[in-house]
Amino acid sequence: MSTVKIPPVLRQAVGGERTVEVGGSTMGEVLEALCAQYPAVGGQILTADGELHKYVNVYVNDEDARLLQWIDTPVGDADTVMILPAMAGGAR
Amino acid sequence: MSPSYQDLLAAAREAIPEVEPSDVAPRVEAGDGPLIIDVRETGEWDQGHLPGSVHIPRGFLESRIGTVAPDHDRELLISCASGQRSLLAAVTLRDMGFTNVSNLAGGFARWKQNNYPVQVPRILTPAQRSRYSRHILIPEVGEEGQLKLLDSKALLIGAGGLGSPAAYYLAAAGVGTIGLVDDDVVDESNLQRQIIHTTDRVGVNKGESAEEAIRALNPGVQVNVHPFRVNRDNVLDLLSEYDVVVDGADNFPTRYLLADAALMTNTPLVHASILRFEGHASVFQPYDGPCYRCLFPEPPPPDLAPSCGEAGVLGVLCGVMGNIQATEAIKVLLGIGDTLSGRLLIYDALGMTFTELKVRRDPDCPSCGPNADLQLRDYEAWCAGVGSHDHAGATA
């Protein structure tokens, strides 16, 4: 089981949790398992074709998955997958 | 019999080699001379000194030499006004284990008589020395760094959650000119976090309110109030007047506008954003490190990117993140330390964790990549439209 870090905007979709443990041997499988368990997450981060939206950054440990093997990046038990959408808040 | 002053000098001359100005001047000019330590008093140093020399008043020699010269085998040349105080200082350094110490014969007076170059420092006023004394004591800042800050100009986008603490601390630090861009007025609901404003200034423009607070804290700071929104027509003129821009905006169009304008004007951008208990921070150094679009090529749709006004924010989180921005801005202005360039710092106040992610330059970045066609666009329309045409490759 890998740890998925959930950003504040998606926490409601996973019952308020900040991290969720899911299985899978690649980043894509981990996110698939997450979306199967919490369909509301899929509605936010996946396109109609089931692909990750371009505005969703995914990190495996501290590295941008786009620079690894994207959804095929291997993920083990000790790894953390972080979903990271940009945040805008600052002034108001 | 106890030794007299003359006896001490005579003994020191036996122990410490003396160097004539004519021996060392060519090396100083070529930039490969010894590390010159000037042990005179501050008033004397301020009148002029050897170029590149370091000032440690005799009374602080033992306590400060370690930071200035950590290597005990480094070649040191000690100077004072006439070569006597420096001779005794050299003995002290030799006793402290410095192996390569010599004395400047005839001191600064003989150096000057021979018409070798003299550096006259721009100096802080006594009042500035007192106000910034805790900065001056830090070797990485010092009087030189403080003068640099006083000459610096920082532009803050937003005088709100992030801009309040950032502006306050940058002003306290003596950043000489602070620009505040905000078209909004202080609202009672701002005061839970926007600490530069006050209850009796509700209804006042945020820039003007912040100016009043800054004037009370540090009247030496020039505040430029820009009571409008930053937009395509004014952003380039605005940024080109400043040395660093601190992004505390509350919306994506402004953030992407700033990111592109920072590249176009070659202005370092200190980024932070906040929501609820979580903060992001980074530094974008144009064409040297990644830019904002290398990190976030496209903004998320509005439902994935609520504002603090919609989703809330812990007041004190603004203080932490705004002060991280102030810290990074000061480092950028002074050119010291390792900034957050190439890293995204994520602060989770609820778990009290700091996480760092690597951010790399994207070779295909539509803003800073080699094939980018960088021009200011209609960011409002672009941000609003992105969610509906996700794979359209944006509108680079």
Interface residues (C-beta under 8 A of the other chain):
Chain A: P7 P8 V9 L10 R18 Q44 T47 H53 K54 Y55 V56 N57 Y59 D62 E63 D64 L67 M82 L84 P85 A86 M87 A88 G89 G90 A91 R92
Chain B: I157 G158 A159 G160 G161 L162 G163 D182 D184 N190 D247 G248 A249 D250 N251 F252 R255 A272 S273 I274 L275 R276 F277 E278 H280 L295 F296 P297 E298 P299 P300 P301 D303 L304 A305 P306 S307 C308 G309 A311 V313 I346 D348 L350 G351 T355 E356 L357 K358 V359 R360 V386 G387 D390 H391
